[in-house]
Amino acid sequence: MEAPRLAHTMSSPTSPCEEVIKNLSLEAIQLCDRDGNKSQDSGIAEMEELPVPHNIKISNITCDSFKICWDMDSKSKDRITHYFIDLNKKENKNSNKFKHKDVPTKLVAKAVPLPMTVRGHWFLSPRTEYTVAVQTASKQVDGDYVVSEWSEIIEFCTADYSKVHLTQLLEKAEVIAGRMLKLSVFYRNQHKEYFDYTREHHGNAMQPSVKDNSGSHGSPISGKLEGIFFSCNTEFNTGKPPQDSPYGRYRFEIAAEKLFNPNTNLYFGDFYCMYTAYHYVILVMAPVGSPGDEFCKQRLPQLNIKDNKFLTCDEEDGVMVYHHAQDVILEVIYTDPVDLSLGTVAEITGHQLMSLSTANAKKDPSCKTCNISVGR
């Protein structure tokens, strides 16, 4: 009895020298584990001498693809018809304890010239650690496989979203941004102790810190970009910041033009939701030529500060006028230190709504509004 397979057809090679895995199928875990143990009905013949892959190299890693190649002895090389690739997330053993033992984990590829590209968002996620091992195989006329021993196990990590992927997210966010409302200030909510510490230990200047892992798993700013979070959303009926906050009862307010002006570059950073009806957009404001600006230029789509769907800065009758999108919650990261003397700190009168906190929040991978067709 042959093990069940789920067939997937891969995209065509992008160049003559790049072979993409074709006729890719997912082989049930019954096939053969990395120790060579086979089930009685796995459809694999007794082990015979086939070259064992060694010196495996992983290259050209993206958020949902990678190239793989290896060396192998020439003996019996012409008998190889397929490669078995055992690709698994590098996880704690206990994390998979509820996973059914027959969940497919192995990729089966026709033997093609190396290196070949493994690509597919249905089994690869961005910024995720994987292990990979390879067997060579020879398919017999009766459908059984003769297989080599498993290669050594190699570890690698997929990449962040590229600008291309972030542009796809940007386009989806633009669809729901809604009409623009006026704003006059940026604000940051924290506990009183935060502002006291800033005055005593940082000479009155709020310092950038590394962004947490909230939002899209593949966002290139998570855990890397340093900045200070600000909000800018206003209440529809008052045009002022809301009095409620999930981050603390003290609020620093600063006039919009002191952070956002023609000497500031604006970038799109992320679009996500947390199993809720409302969505968040992360924007990055970086003073032109600053380290934060250089970081973002290489990784994020840049927005026209006068004409975009989220946050604009323009001059009207000699005065700077600011607008923000109504139908998304904007989280703005400013990449330089900000002195408290540039604004005011005061206690808010509303409630501390902890349910709205986005600290290390996980994105809903099933939302059709804010996900793109690459690994989650």
Secondary structure, 3 states (H helix, E strand, C coil): CCCCEEEECCCCCCECCEEECCCEEEECCCCCCCCCCCCCCCCECCCCCCCCCEEEEEECCCCCEEEEEEECCCCCHHHCCEEEEEEEECCCHHHHCCCCCCCCCEEEEECCCCCEEEECCCCCCCCCEEEEEEEEEEECCCCCEEECCCCCCEEEECCCCCHHHHHHHHHHHHHHCCCEEEECEEEEEECHHHHHHHHHHCCCEECCEECCCCECCCCCCCCCCEEEEEECCCCCCCCCCCCCECCCCEEEEEEHHHCCCCCEEEEEEEEECCCCCCCEEEEEEEECCCHHHHHHHHHCCEECCCCCCCEEEEEECCEEEEEEECCCEEEEEECCCEEHHHCEEEECCCCECHHHCCCCCECCCCCCCCCCCCCC
